[in-house]
Amino acid sequence: MVNFSGIQEFIQTFSENMSEVLRLDVTILNDKGLRISGTGAYLNRVGEFAPDGSLLRMIMETGKPAMIHDVIKNKSQCMNCQFFTQCKVSATIGFPIMIRSRPVGVIGIMGFTSEQKERMIRNSEMLIRFLQHQSSLLENKLLLLDYNQELECKVYEDFPTLERKVSFENIIGQYSGLQDLIKKARRVTNSPSTILIMGESGTGKELLAQAIHYESNRGKYPFVAINCAAIPENLLESELFGYEGGAFTGSRRDGNIGKFEYAHKGTIFLDEIGDMPLSLQPKLLRVLQERSIERIGGKKTIPINVRVIAATHRNLEELVENGAFREDLYYRLNVIPLNTKPLRERRDDIVLFLNYFIRKHCRLLGRNDLRIDPVLEQWLIQYEWPGNIRQLENAVEYMVNFAESNTIEFHDLPDYLNKQENFAGLKRGLSLEQMIAEYEKNILQTLYFAEPYRNDKEKISQELQISLSTLYRKLDKYQLY
């Protein structure tokens, strides 16, 4: 029996996120048929066994996905279920969770209304592919959990940064550009080549670096992070390369190894590489070229086996042009460039982050789940978020702390956000109907001009679940031709 208990909270959050994306109820069973997560009608049934003879129990036995288009008409698949006559589900799709070719659980999505049933039938192939992807994520999560439990305690004592393992599934977002980035990163997890991650502060550069490390064949070895901008120039060299005893005044008698030696066989993450002093750049270049280091005051060369991932929020090409960064080092670092997008360029993901952070901080503070005022939610989506994901989480944490009711409202915003000038985008003189119209226009504009929907009216209408005639009318209303 696979132990889901170690990721129980993750499983429930995982199901809730799926439900929000699909607008369908979601439930997950373990290999004994026990319901380990649920949304909507299934939330209060978590901890109960799914009925014998049900579709999801059948999928557990066969290890193959299945769908019922109509519970009443598909009696052959449902007659064996002990609750067949009481079932209110209109349509169901289930997909097995496999570990080493053995079914260990089932993900199920259910529609109760005729509209949900029709949508499930119309998009059945896409939904099955989606469930297959989600099943793979859970498989990776379970395998990672099993692996983590086998790690030696000494690794955690020596390298506290390893206490929280990260994988690509920890990176939140449905934005297509993010998925392309993750796909690209997955392809180079086991490559020895140097990676340069570029993006604004707070866009998850270190999280991406950790995911690359922990999903690679170096994952059982250290991930060592150092911020090149946070350490004084006169200390950074010894932090990176170590020193021999008596190398300088105040040094330890027996010397000290540096971060590169700590990271042997693993990964070193050089954050804010654009702020590395010019005086140290030749030494880093030599390490990248020769795969060896020399401690300060040392006379011997120490070979190292380290994967280097660097990150910066600065434009290194401009720094090279201005003479603030070595051109040869730039090209040595920029072997595999990856770019993280700012939050304002992936607004569709903001709701996912809001829901995730609200649940996270409600649990940390022991509060019941909070909802967010719909108008505030739309304003948060439109806000520029110069501090990106880090700023968004800080704002949510503040609001969860100070929310006086079960709904987070405008007066719960941090003071720096709750200022008149920040609400220009809301056009506060407008009625709620006018605000909603503004939001509707933004959605249509985003889909109409963005991949993969660009100018594909049929695909847009399917995504928005409206008829083509309604779409044409709205495009005409907002002059989006």
N, C-alpha and C positions, 0 to 999 in steps of 0.2 A: 504493500500500500504506500503510495506516494504521500509524503507529509506536506499538505498545503498549509498547515497551521503556522508555519514560519513566515508566510506571506499573506495571512488572512486579511489584514488591512489593505494590502496592495490589491488583492483579488476583488474586494468590495469596491474600492476606488476605480479599479480597472473596469468593472461592470458598469458602474455609474457613468464613467466617461463614455463607454460604448453606447449606453442608453441615450445619453445626451446627443451624441453624434447622429445616431440612427433614428431617434425619436420612436423607439420600440422598447418593450421590456426585455431585460436580459437576466439570465440565471446561469449559474455554473454548478455542475455536480462533480464530486470526486469519484474515484473508481468503485466506491461502494454504493453509489447512487445518492449520497448525502448532499443536500443543497448547501453549498458553502458560500454562495453570494446570491443576491437577488435585488431587483429594482421593482418599483411599482407594486403590482399585485404579489410579487414574490418576496418582497422585503421582509415581511413577517413570517415567511416560511423558511428562512435560513436556519439551518440546524435540523430540518426535517428531511426524511427520505422522499425522493420523487416516487410517484406511484409505479408499481410493477406494471409492465406492459406498455408504459408510455414510450413516446418516440425517443426521448433522450436516453432512457434505459436501453432501448433497442440499439441505439448508436453506440453505446458503451460496449455492447456485446459484439457488434459487427466491426467496429472500428472504422465505419464509413459514414460520410455525411449524408443527411437525408432532409427532405422537406415535405411538409403536408400543406397543400394549397387550401384545403377546406376540411376542417376536422369532421364536420357532419357528413360530407360526401365520401371522405376517405375512410370508410369504416374498416376496411381490411387492415389498415395500419393502427387503428385506434381501438378496435373492439376489445382487445386484450387488456386495455387500461381499466383499472378498477373504478376510475372516476370519469369514464367516457360520457355517461349520461349527464354529468354535472359540469362538464368542461365548457368554459366560456371563451376559449381561445379560437380565433378564426383561422390563423395560419401560424406555422412553426417551421423554423430552420435550425438544424443542429449540426455541430461539427465537433469531431473528437479531438481531444488533446492527447498527443502521442509522445511517449518517451521511449526511445530505442525501439520503434515500431510496435509498441504496446499501448493500447488506449488506457489512459490514467484519469481521464475526466472528459467532460462534455460542456461545450458552450452552446446555449440555446437562446434564440431571439424569438419573441412572440408578438403577434399583432392581435388585438382584440376587436378593433373596429373594421368596418368594410373598407374604409380608406387605407388603413394600415395593411390589410390583406392585399388589396389591389397593388399597393406600392411594393409589397414584398414579392408578389408574383412578377410584376413588371421588371423588378431589379434583382431577380433571384440569382442570376449568374454573378453579378457584381457583389451581392451580399455574401455568397458562398466564398468568393475570392477574399473578401474582407475578413470573414471568419477564419479562413485558412491562415491569413496573415496574423490575426490575433492569437490563434492557437499556437503558431510558431513562437510568438513573443512569450507566451506562458511557458512553453517548453523550455526556451532559453532561460527564463527566470527560474524555473525549477532546477534545471541543470546547474545554474550558477549557484543557487542556494545549496545544493548538495555538495558542490565543489568547495564552497566557502567553509562549510562545516568541517572539511578535512584539513584545512590549513593549520600549520603549526602555530601555537600561541606565541612563540618567539617572534614571529614575523610582526605580529600586532604590537608587541612590546618595543621592538626596535623602530618600527615605522608606523606611528599613529595615524598617518594619512591613509593607511590601508583599511581603517576601521569601517569605512563605508564604500563598498564596491559599487561601481557604476557600470551600466551597460547602455547600449543604444536605446533600449526600451524606456530608460529613465528620462530620455529627452522628449519633452512634451511638444506636440504640434502636429497638425495635419497639413500645414502649408506645403505646397508641392515643392517649393525650393528647398525647404528643410529636409524633406524626404529624399530629394536628389543628393543633398549634402551627405546625409547619413549613408545612402547607397554608395557614394564615392568613398566615404571614410571606411566603410566595411571592406572594400576591395583592397585597402592598403594596411589593414590591421597587422598583418604578419610581415610586411615589407620592412627592411632595415633602413629605408630611405628617410631622410629628414623631412618633417612636415612643418609648414608655416601656416598657422591659423590667424587670419586677419578679421577684425571686426570691432565694433564699438565696445566700450566697457559695458559689462552687464549682459552680454549676448550669449553667454554660455561657452566661452572658448575653453575654459579649464574642464568643464563637464564633458565636452566633446573629446578633449585629450584623454581624460580618464576612461571614457568609453572605448576609445581606440586601444588603450593599454590593456584594460581588463578583459577585452574580448580577443586579445592576441595571444600568441604562444609565450609572451612575456608576462602574462597576467598574474602568475604566481610569484613573480619577483617584484621588487619595490617600484612604486610610482613616487618619484621625488619631485616636488614643485618648489620653485624658488622665484620670487618676484624681483627682477633686476632693478626695478625702480624704487623698491622699498628698503634696500640695504645701502649704506654709505659706500662710496667708491673704494675707500681704503680697506673695507671689510669684505667687499664682494668677491675679490680674488681668492681670499682664504676660504670663504664659504663654498666657492665652486671647486677649487682645486686642492684645498687642504694645505697643511704646512708641516715641516719637520720641527722637532723640539728646538727651542732657542732661536727660531728663525727671525723673530722680532721681539721687541720689548713687550712684555705682558703675555707672550705665548705660553702655552702649556709645555711643561718639561718634556713630556712624551709625544708632543705633536698632536695633530688631529687630521683625520681624513676629511675630504670635501664631499660635496653632494654628488659629483660624478662617480666617486668610488662607492658611495652609498647605493647609487642606482645601478651598480654592476648587474648585468643580465636583464635589467628592467628598463624603465623609461625615465628620463629627466625632462621636466616641463619647465622651460625658460619663459616665464611670463614677462610681458612688457620688455621684450628683447630690444625694442627701439630705444629704450632708455639705458642700454648698456654703455658704459663709458668707452670712448674711442680707444683709451689706453689698454683695455682688456680685450677688445675685439680681435686683434691678431692672435692672442693666445687661444681664444675660442675657435678661431678659424683653424689653427693647427690641430686642436683636438678633433674637429670634424674631419680633417684630412687624414690624420695619422692614427686616429682611434687610440690615443694614449694621452696621459697627462703627466705633468711634473708638479709635485708639491712645492710651495714656496720654501726656499732654502734647501730643497732636495737636489740630489745629483743623479738620481736614477729615473728612468722612464717607466711608467706604470701602465701596462695595456688595460684597456677597458672595453667592455661590450655593452654599449648603452644606445638605446633608441632615443634620438633627440626630437622633441616636439617644442617648437617655439611659438609664441603668440604675441600679438601687438595690436593696439588700437590706432597706432600711428601709421602714416603713409611712408613706408620705408623707401620707396622710389624717390620721393621728395627729399627725404633725409640724405639719400645718396647724392642727389644733385647738389644739395647744400653742403656736402662734405661732413655731415654729422654721422654718417654710417658708411662703413666700408663696402664698396661695390662687390668685391670678391666674396665677402662674408654673406652679403644679401643673396647672391646667386647660390652659394653653398647651402643656405637655409631654405631657400624658396624652391626646393626640388618638387615637393607636392604641396601646392597652395590650396587651402580650404578657406572659404569665406562664410562667416556667420552674419546673418542679416539682422538689422535693428528691428525692434518690435513694431515700429511704425510702418514697416514694409511687410509685416505679416499679421495684420490686424485680425484676420480670421482666427488666429490662435489665442487672442487675448481672453476670450470667454473661457477657453480651456484652462488657461493659467488662473483666471479669477476663481473658477470653481475649485481647482486643485488647491490653491493657496488658502481659500476660505475653509475648506474641509481640514486641511493640514493644521491651521492655527486654531480652529475650533477644537480639534482633538487635543492639541498641546495645552490649550487653556481650559480644557474640561467644559467647554460650552456646547450646548445643543447646536445642530447645524443651522446656519444662518442663510437667508436668501438675500439677494441684492435688488434694490429698487431698479426696475427695468430702464427708466430714464437715466439713472446714474450709470447703469451698465453701458448704455449706448454712449454716454459722455466719456467714460473710461476707454471705450474702444476708439473713440476719435482723438483722445489726448495723445500728444506726441511721444511721451515717455522717453525723455532724453537719457535717463539712467537705465532704460530697457528693463529686462526681466528682474534684475536686482531691485530697481526702484519700485516696480509693480508689487513685488512680494512685500517690501517694507511698508508700502501703503496699505496693503491688505492686512498685514499684521496689526498695524495701527488701528484700522477700522474694526477689526474683530475685537480688539481690546476695549474699544470705547462705544461699540454699538449698544444702545440702550434697549432695543427691542429685538425681535427676531428678524428684522429687515434692516440691512445696511443702507443708510440714506445719505444725502449730500452733507448733512451737518456732521456726519461721522468721518468725513475726509480729514486728512492731516491739514494743519493750518496752511502749509505752503501750497497745497492744492486748492484749498477752500477759499480762494480769493476771487474777487470779481473778474479780474482780467483773465483768469483761467477758464471762465465760462463763456468766452466769446463764441466758441464753436457751438454752444447750445442754442444761441439766439433766443435768449430767455423771454423775449417778447412774444414768441410764438406759442400757439396752443399745443396741447399734447398731440392732436391730430396732425398739425403742421410739422412738429418734431418727428413724428413717425414717418411722414412723407419724406422728410429730409433723409432719414435713415434708409428708407426703401430705395430712394434714388441712389444713395451710396452703394448699396448692395448690388443693384442692377448695373451701375457703372463699373464696379469692380469685376463682376462676372463678364460683362460684355466686352471688356477690353483686355482681359487677362487670360492666360493659358490655364487649363486646356479648353476653355469655353469660348475663346475669342470668336465673335461673330456667329457662333453656332447656336442659333436661337432654339433649335429643338433640344439640344443638350442643356441649355440654360433653363428652359421650361421644365424639363424633367428634374433638374436639380432643385428648382424652387417649388416643384409640385403644383404648377399652374398650367393652364392650357396655353397653346400657342397664341390664340386670339387675345387672351388676357395679357400675355407678354408683349405682343405688338401694341396693345392699347397703352400699357405702362411705358414702353419705350417712347411712344409718341408723346405721352403726357410729359415726360421729362426731357424730350428732344435728344435722345441718346442714339442718334443715327449718324 
